[in-house]
Amino acid sequence: MTQSKWTRLLAAWTLWAVGSIAMAGAQSSASASSSTAASVATKAETLAQEWFTDNFDDNETQLAMGVNSALNNLSSSDVMCYGVPSVQCRTDEATPNGGCPDIFTAVNASCSCLATGYSDTDTWEFHVTLRTVEGSDSYPTTLTAEDVLAIDSIRTLLVPTSLATLRIVGEGAYPQTITFVPQDQDLPGSTLPIADVEDESIAITTVSLENIDMSSITQTASTFYPSTTLNITLRNCNMIKFGYDFFDGLDNVQYLDMSSNHLTAAYVGSSIAHSCSNQFCAVEVLNLTNNSISTFPTVVFNVDNLQELYIADNDITDFNISSTVFSAIQALVAFDSDLPDGAATCNGTWQTAHNRTFCVVNDSTTIETASSGRSNSLLIGLKDPDNRPTAAEVVVILEHMIHASERSSSSLQSGVWSVTTSEEGNNAD
């Protein structure tokens, strides 16, 4: 073989060797990259599965939207129902329905996606009922806005920034004992928002809850409503009283409907003229119909913007009011209450406003209630020194104002806002 041929063979072999080494390196690099990606995906999926199992009791069914915002690196195919609300369940007692992403199906999850009624709209409405044992194994893969959702709890909803109205209606003869749970139940504290958004730019202005049992959550949860809320309905929710922090973050509520509950106080206004010491200083419409209020709620007339007041079907028997309060009633756009008993006596003059009759007395007279003793309300324009409130009554009023102004202090975290206006019911539990 000539020198020239040996030279050409050596050059060819060298090129082949260099190419083989380069290819092997590229394959090794690609394999390492693929392995790293697979490792990241596996870690993200594992975290999602752990979050899901940690936040579901066995055989619990939740109405939910989205997952914990701390769960990063999930692919779009791993997002439950591709971002629409859903009914979710975890149980070892039944075969998953296949409606969840595979990573959640692997931990015995079933998902029923609400396929219609929740896209391209600024209003969400859910009709719910407490899940019974008989319906515990019924989980279709899709549902609609017209369906009644059988659930145990409602998890904080991660809503779109365009959502303006959220309405949840309990279906049944009595308030449904459905609970509310946060996105991450392992976190300490009582903060429990009904809705949230990932970037904090929430736009909800109306939240309506009807026929849902709120007797417990109103006393234990804090910051339940988005700070943007202007209209609140809590109708037929079995409410007795509120915790100090339930309405934290609100200061512009204009419409407040708490009808058909068991409230004994108005929770709106102040006992001092032209002052307001709670979150409802901007209320324009107040509906307290069908509650357990026994004393005429004169304190609400210290809310300067009040235009409509509804207090019919309560336990009020004494319709003696001051002339200042009567003038405030006359100035309302709308008003409704019960009528005085036909045998009621009047130390002033009977006068009519909004087709309702009142015994109007001079502002300098302290009004004694027929059913519960001296009123604790400091009447506007009180002048008679012989009928001023007692020291004990003033203490109760001041305590109420202090509690309202210091709701966020640690000393009041476990308190319950329950100030009544009757002498026999003075308390701030």
C-alpha positions in Angstrom: 0.0 0.0 0.0 1.4 3.3 -0.9 2.1 6.2 1.5 -0.7 8.2 -0.1 -3.3 5.5 0.6 -2.2 5.1 4.2 -2.5 8.9 4.6 -6.1 8.9 3.2 -7.2 6.0 5.4 -5.8 7.6 8.5 -7.6 10.8 7.8 -10.9 9.0 7.2 -10.6 7.1 10.4 -9.8 10.2 12.4 -12.9 11.9 11.0 -15.1 8.9 11.9 -13.7 8.8 15.5 -14.3 12.5 16.0 -17.8 12.3 14.7 -18.6 9.3 16.9 -17.4 11.1 20.0 -19.4 14.2 19.2 -22.5 12.2 18.5 -22.1 10.3 21.8 -21.7 13.6 23.6 -24.8 15.0 22.1 -26.8 11.9 23.0 -25.5 12.0 26.5 -26.4 15.7 26.8 -29.9 15.2 25.4 -30.4 12.2 27.8 -29.3 14.3 30.8 -31.6 17.2 29.7 -34.5 14.8 29.3 -33.8 13.2 32.7 -33.7 16.6 34.3 -37.0 17.6 32.8 -38.6 14.3 33.8 -37.3 14.9 37.3 -38.8 18.4 37.5 -42.1 17.1 36.2 -42.2 14.3 38.7 -41.5 16.6 41.6 -44.2 19.0 40.5 -46.7 16.2 40.1 -45.7 14.7 43.5 -46.2 18.1 45.2 -49.6 18.4 43.6 -50.7 15.0 44.7 -49.5 15.7 48.3 -51.4 19.0 48.3 -54.5 17.2 47.1 -54.5 14.4 49.7 -53.6 16.8 52.5 -56.6 19.0 51.8 -59.3 16.4 51.3 -60.7 14.1 54.0 -61.4 10.7 52.7 -64.8 10.6 50.9 -65.1 14.4 51.0 -66.6 16.3 48.1 -65.7 19.9 47.4 -66.8 22.6 45.1 -63.6 24.2 43.9 -61.9 26.2 41.2 -58.2 26.0 40.7 -55.5 24.5 42.9 -53.1 26.0 45.4 -51.3 28.9 43.6 -48.0 27.7 45.2 -48.1 24.6 42.9 -45.8 25.6 40.1 -44.5 23.7 37.0 -47.7 21.9 36.3 -48.5 21.4 32.7 -51.8 22.6 31.3 -53.0 19.0 31.1 -52.5 18.7 34.8 -54.9 21.6 35.6 -58.2 20.3 36.9 -60.9 20.7 34.3 -58.7 23.1 32.4 -59.5 26.0 34.7 -63.3 25.9 35.0 -65.1 25.2 38.4 -65.6 21.6 39.3 -66.9 19.2 41.9 -63.9 17.2 43.3 -63.9 14.1 45.4 -61.2 11.8 47.0 -62.3 8.4 48.1 -60.8 4.9 48.5 -64.3 3.4 48.4 -65.0 3.9 44.7 -63.2 3.8 41.4 -62.2 7.3 40.1 -64.4 8.6 37.3 -61.6 9.5 35.0 -62.6 13.2 34.9 -59.4 14.4 36.7 -55.9 14.7 35.2 -54.0 11.4 35.6 -51.8 12.7 38.5 -55.0 13.2 40.6 -56.7 10.1 39.4 -53.7 8.2 40.7 -54.6 9.3 44.2 -58.3 8.3 43.9 -59.7 11.6 42.8 -62.9 12.1 40.8 -63.7 15.4 39.0 -67.0 16.6 37.6 -66.2 19.6 35.4 -68.8 22.4 35.1 -68.6 22.6 31.4 -71.2 25.3 30.7 -72.2 28.6 32.4 -68.9 29.8 33.7 -66.8 30.9 30.7 -66.9 34.4 29.3 -69.2 35.8 32.0 -68.8 38.1 35.0 -71.4 36.2 37.1 -71.0 32.8 38.6 -74.0 31.1 40.3 -73.9 27.7 42.0 -76.9 25.7 43.4 -75.7 23.4 46.0 -77.0 20.8 48.5 -75.4 18.8 51.3 -74.2 15.5 49.8 -75.9 12.4 51.2 -74.6 8.9 51.4 -77.1 7.8 48.7 -75.5 10.2 46.2 -71.9 9.7 47.2 -71.0 7.4 44.3 -72.5 9.6 41.6 -69.8 11.6 39.8 -70.4 12.3 36.2 -67.4 13.7 34.3 -69.3 16.9 33.4 -72.1 19.1 34.9 -73.7 22.4 34.0 -74.8 25.6 35.8 -78.3 24.2 36.0 -77.3 21.1 38.0 -77.7 21.0 41.8 -74.2 20.2 43.2 -74.1 17.6 46.0 -71.1 18.6 48.1 -69.7 18.7 51.6 -67.6 21.8 51.4 -66.6 24.8 49.3 -62.9 25.5 48.9 -61.7 29.1 48.4 -62.4 29.7 44.7 -59.5 31.0 42.6 -61.6 33.2 40.3 -60.8 35.1 37.1 -60.1 38.8 37.5 -63.2 39.6 35.4 -65.6 38.0 37.9 -67.9 40.6 39.4 -70.8 38.6 41.0 -70.6 35.3 43.0 -73.9 33.7 44.1 -74.3 30.4 46.0 -77.8 29.1 46.7 -78.5 26.2 49.0 -81.3 24.0 47.7 -83.5 22.4 50.4 -86.0 23.1 53.1 -83.4 24.2 55.6 -80.0 26.0 55.4 -77.5 23.6 54.0 -74.7 22.7 56.5 -72.0 23.0 53.9 -68.6 24.1 55.2 -66.0 26.5 53.8 -62.3 25.5 53.6 -59.2 27.3 52.6 -56.9 26.4 49.7 -54.3 25.1 52.2 -55.8 23.8 55.4 -52.3 23.3 57.0 -51.6 27.0 57.2 -52.3 28.6 60.6 -54.7 31.4 61.2 -58.4 32.0 60.7 -58.2 33.8 57.3 -60.7 32.1 55.0 -61.6 34.0 51.9 -64.6 32.8 49.9 -62.8 33.8 46.7 -59.3 34.9 45.6 -57.2 35.5 42.5 -53.6 34.6 42.0 -52.4 38.2 41.1 -54.5 39.8 43.9 -56.4 42.0 41.3 -59.8 40.8 42.4 -62.9 42.6 41.0 -65.8 41.0 42.8 -68.4 43.5 44.0 -71.4 41.3 44.8 -71.4 38.1 47.0 -74.7 36.5 47.7 -75.2 33.4 50.0 -78.7 32.1 50.5 -79.9 29.1 52.5 -76.4 28.1 53.6 -75.7 27.5 57.3 -73.2 30.2 58.3 -73.8 30.0 62.0 -70.3 28.7 62.7 -68.1 30.3 60.1 -69.3 33.9 60.9 -67.9 33.4 64.4 -64.6 31.7 63.5 -63.4 33.0 60.1 -61.8 36.2 59.2 -61.5 38.3 56.0 -64.2 36.2 54.3 -65.1 38.8 51.7 -62.9 40.4 49.0 -62.2 44.1 49.9 -63.9 45.1 46.7 -67.3 43.8 47.9 -70.1 46.4 47.7 -73.2 44.2 47.9 -73.6 41.4 50.5 -76.5 39.0 50.9 -76.6 36.5 53.8 -80.3 35.4 53.6 -81.6 32.5 55.6 -78.2 31.5 56.8 -79.0 30.5 60.4 -76.9 33.4 61.7 -76.9 34.4 65.3 -73.9 36.7 65.7 -70.6 37.6 64.1 -67.0 37.3 65.0 -65.1 40.6 65.1 -63.0 39.7 62.0 -65.5 38.1 59.7 -66.0 41.3 57.7 -62.4 42.4 57.9 -61.2 44.5 55.0 -64.6 45.9 54.1 -65.4 49.6 54.3 -67.5 50.4 51.3 -70.5 48.0 51.6 -73.6 49.7 50.2 -76.2 46.9 50.1 -76.5 44.6 53.1 -79.3 41.9 53.2 -79.2 39.8 56.4 -82.9 38.9 56.4 -84.4 35.6 57.7 -81.8 34.9 60.4 -81.7 35.0 64.2 -79.9 38.3 64.7 -80.8 40.3 67.9 -78.9 43.4 66.9 -78.6 45.6 63.8 -74.8 45.4 63.5 -74.9 48.7 61.5 -74.4 52.2 62.8 -73.3 53.7 66.1 -74.9 55.0 69.3 -73.2 58.4 68.8 -74.8 60.9 66.4 -73.1 61.1 63.0 -70.5 58.5 63.8 -69.9 55.0 62.6 -67.6 52.4 64.2 -67.8 49.4 62.0 -67.4 48.2 58.4 -70.9 49.3 57.4 -70.6 53.1 57.5 -71.5 53.4 53.7 -74.6 51.2 53.8 -77.5 52.6 51.7 -79.9 49.6 51.8 -80.2 47.5 55.0 -82.6 44.5 55.1 -83.0 42.9 58.6 -86.5 41.5 57.9 -87.4 38.3 59.8 -84.8 38.3 62.6 -85.0 38.4 66.4 -84.5 42.1 67.0 -86.6 43.2 70.0 -85.6 46.9 70.3 -86.2 49.5 67.6 -82.7 49.8 66.0 -82.3 53.6 66.2 -78.5 53.3 65.9 -78.8 52.6 62.1 -79.9 56.2 61.6 -76.4 57.4 62.4 -75.3 55.9 59.0 -75.5 59.1 56.9 -76.0 57.3 53.5 -78.9 55.1 54.6 -81.8 55.2 52.1 -83.8 52.0 52.6 -84.5 50.1 55.8 -86.5 46.9 56.2 -87.2 45.6 59.7 -90.5 43.8 59.5 -91.2 40.4 61.1 -88.9 41.0 64.1 -89.8 41.0 67.8 -90.1 44.7 68.1 -93.1 45.7 70.2 -92.1 49.2 71.3 -92.5 51.8 68.5 -91.7 54.9 70.7 -89.1 56.9 68.9 -87.6 60.4 69.1 -88.6 63.1 66.7 -85.1 63.1 65.3 -85.4 59.3 64.5 -88.9 59.9 63.0 -87.5 62.6 60.7 -84.8 60.2 59.6 -87.5 57.6 58.8 -89.4 60.1 56.8 -86.3 60.9 54.8 -85.8 57.3 53.7 -86.6 56.3 50.2 -88.2 53.1 51.4 -89.0 51.7 54.9 -90.9 48.7 56.2 -91.7 47.5 59.7 -94.5 45.9 61.7 -97.3 47.9 63.2 -97.6 48.8 66.9 -100.0 46.6 68.9 -103.5 48.0 68.9 -103.4 48.3 72.7 -100.1 50.2 72.7 -100.0 53.4 74.7 -98.2 56.6 73.6 -96.6 59.3 75.8 -96.1 61.5 72.8 -98.1 61.8 69.6 -99.0 59.1 67.0 -97.5 60.0 63.6 -97.3 58.1 60.3 -94.4 57.7 57.8 -94.2 55.1 55.0 -97.7 53.8 56.0 -96.3 52.9 59.4 -97.4 54.4 62.7 -95.0 55.5 65.5 -95.3 57.1 68.9 -93.1 60.2 68.5 -91.8 61.7 71.7 -89.7 64.8 72.4 -85.9 64.3 71.9 -85.2 65.2 75.5 -87.1 62.2 76.7 -85.4 58.9 77.2 -87.5 56.1 75.7 -88.1 53.1 77.9 -88.7 49.9 76.1 -91.7 47.8 77.0 -90.0 44.5 76.8 -86.4 44.9 77.9 -85.9 47.9 80.2 -83.9 51.0 79.5 -82.5 51.5 76.0 -78.7 51.5 75.7 -78.8 53.7 72.6 -77.6 57.2 73.2 -80.5 59.1 71.6 -79.7 61.9 69.3 -80.1 65.2 71.1 -80.5 63.7 74.6 -80.9 66.6 77.1 -82.7 65.4 80.2 -80.0 64.9 82.9 -82.4 62.7 84.9 -82.7 60.2 82.1 -79.1 60.0 80.9 -77.6 56.5 80.5 -76.2 54.8 83.6 -72.4 54.4 83.9 -72.8 50.7 83.2 -74.7 51.5 80.0 -72.0 53.9 78.8 -69.3 51.3 79.4 -71.2 48.8 77.2 -71.5 51.3 74.4 -67.8 52.3 74.7 -66.7 48.7 74.7 -68.6 48.1 71.5 -66.9 51.0 69.9 -63.5 49.9 71.1 -64.0 46.4 69.8 -65.1 47.7 66.5 -62.1 50.0 66.1 -59.6 47.4 67.3 -60.8 44.3 65.4 -57.4 43.5 64.1 -55.6 43.5 67.5 -54.5 40.1 68.9 -56.5 40.5 72.0 -59.7 40.3 70.0 -58.8 37.5 67.6 -61.1 35.1 69.3 -63.9 37.5 70.3 -67.4 37.5 69.0 -69.3 40.7 68.1 -72.6 40.4 69.9 -73.6 43.7 71.4 -77.4 44.0 72.1 -79.3 47.2 72.9 -81.4 45.9 75.7 -80.3 46.2 79.4 -80.9 42.5 80.1 -78.9 41.5 77.0 -75.8 43.7 77.4 -72.8 41.6 76.3 -69.9 41.4 74.0 -69.1 37.7 74.1 
